[in-house]
Amino acid sequence: MFSTDALVGHALVNRWRQPVILASTEGDVLRLNGAAERLLQTTMMVRTNNRKVTLPAPFQQRFLEDCATTEAHLRVASADVHADAARYRVMRIQDSTSPFPQDTLYAFYNLIAPGEVSAVFGLRAIVMLIFYHPPSAPPVDEDLLAAAFDLTPAECRVAHFLAEGMSPKEIATRIGVQHDTVRKQLQAIYQKTATNRQPDLVRLLLHLPGNGGGQ
């Protein structure tokens, strides 16, 4: 059972579209997925120096202090304490040296504890960090769209740009077609994906599983 849990957990982390780093409460990297490896190549706001998660100075200290405090509290076998550890914290990190004034990295993290056995046997909690970096956010997997919903290449392209935040008029301009053409393609996408409104479609697109490979 342990091997199965480990295998499934490893596969799920690797398949996440979001960059994920699993670390000890001291910041030692235990595992990172492909999306996290690509993130490390696109921003200096998070690094893994000597197999340690490294954030800009004020955020690094805040992160490590919060992890240490939360783990200390976990020694008390309390449901409230474990619920607090599982709650996501967020850090909004901006790079003052970046040429892009709006270059921001969002780091969400929580502690995963082994439950009541943590207090009895002294098992350590681990930290799960999930990152969102708008300039390098993963695109919609068009191959998955085609396979799951039988979308045409043109419809996949419209869905891709829609998930990127473009309006139908902007999409029409981008791909060089009439606005009415994009509207008709959107109607076909709605029908094939069983959605009725643009917000519902975007929500579906943003929650599709990743392909687990490079983009």
Secondary structure as UniProt FT lines:
FT   HELIX           2..15
FT   STRAND          20..24
FT   TURN            25..26
FT   STRAND          28..32
FT   HELIX           34..40
FT   TURN            41..42
FT   STRAND          47..49
FT   TURN            50..51
FT   STRAND          52..54
FT   HELIX           57..73
FT   TURN            74..75
FT   HELIX           79..86
FT   STRAND          89..94
FT   TURN            96..97
FT   TURN            101..102
FT   STRAND          104..112
FT   TURN            115..116
FT   HELIX           117..121
FT   STRAND          126..132
FT   HELIX           134..136
FT   HELIX           142..149
FT   HELIX           153..163
FT   TURN            164..165
FT   HELIX           168..175
FT   HELIX           179..193
FT   HELIX           198..206
//
